[in-house]
Amino acid sequence: MLSENISEQNGFIRMICGIALVSFGTARISRKPDCLIGKLMVIGGAMKVAEGYYQYCPVTAMVVNDEDYGYEDDMMN
């Protein structure tokens, strides 16, 4: 299973923001069914809810892994 890489407080905030995004996106889609922004809000919000629930952020994991292995230094040379 995935190891947690964000704090419990950070996860809670991500869940709240994700639920808000899903709600606003759903409201936009209900008024205009072809609204691309509404669909993107729902997808992004669902992703944030999942990150908050599992307390795992893939972007944070990539940044930490890049720093651990020194990839940033290799790209500069």
Number of C-alpha atoms within 10 A of each C-alpha: 3 9 10 14 15 16 12 14 11 12 23 17 15 21 22 14 18 24 19 17 22 23 16 16 22 17 14 19 18 12 10 11 12 11 13 12 12 23 17 14 21 23 15 18 24 19 18 24 23 17 21 24 14 15 22 18 19 11 9 12 14 11 12 13 12 13 11 10 10 11 12 12 10 8 7 6 5
